[in-house]
Amino acid sequence: MLTDRAKEIVNGADSKMLDAVKFLEEDLKTYRVGKANPSIFNGVSVSYYGTPTPIGQVASISAPDAKTLAIQPWEKNLIPAIEKAILDANLGLTPQNNGEIIRCTVPALTEERRRELVKKAKAAGENAKVVVRNARRDAIEALKKAQKNEGLSEDTEKEAEGEVQKITDKNVKSVDDIVAAKEKEILTV
């Protein structure tokens, strides 16, 4: 049975690992994979009264069909700034406006671009695994320190290490599954 201190360390590690997995999921959503997805603009900011502001906070973004993204700014004077921000973000999209709405047609991905995206997704997955492993290492160090300085029993420490390893394995598998699903999505023509 784990003590409160051991549970605290295990839960802290679990929380860090889950954050890494969630970050990976959010990061992979921003990859343009040939289908219109408004989350592609998550990392794009526009200067709004001198403050960098995410496009989603100054306009509504929708996907009227599978190949088009429509951005309707709440203030028409933002249209040129939004167009510039999209071009500067280097998303591979060319914005066109009719004075009210900015439309971006999502081009089909080339085979080379697909391979680049798969490589980028795998690299992001590896980074997430590094964060998961670092959380495991930190938790095990904290458990050893608790055993040495706080009187945590050796059995409890070993049991908690086992829990940390189970959580690590589960999160590494989640990362692998997420990357594999994204790879499949990218390579589907």
Stockholm file with secondary structure:
# STOCKHOLM 1.0

chainA/1-189         MLTDRAKEIVNGADSKMLDAVKFLEEDLKTYRVGKANPSIFNGVSVSYYGTPTPIGQVASISAPDAKTLAIQPWEKNLIPAIEKAILDANLGLTPQNNGEIIRCTVPALTEERRRELVKKAKAAGENAKVVVRNARRDAIEALKKAQKNEGLSEDTEKEAEGEVQKITDKNVKSVDDIVAAKEKEILTV
#=GR chainA/1-189 SS CCCHHHHHHHHHHHHHHHHHHHHHHHHHHTSCCSSCCGGGGTTCEEEETTEEEEGGGTEEEEEEETTEEEEEESSGGGHHHHHHHHHHTTCSCCEEECSSCEEEECCCCCHHHHHHHHHHHHHHHHHHHHHHHHHHHHHHHHHHHHHHHSCCCHHHHHHHHHHHHHHHHHHHHHHHHHHHHHHHHHHCC
#=GC SS_cons         CCCHHHHHHHHHHHHHHHHHHHHHHHHHHTSCCSSCCGGGGTTCEEEETTEEEEGGGTEEEEEEETTEEEEEESSGGGHHHHHHHHHHTTCSCCEEECSSCEEEECCCCCHHHHHHHHHHHHHHHHHHHHHHHHHHHHHHHHHHHHHHHSCCCHHHHHHHHHHHHHHHHHHHHHHHHHHHHHHHHHHCC
//
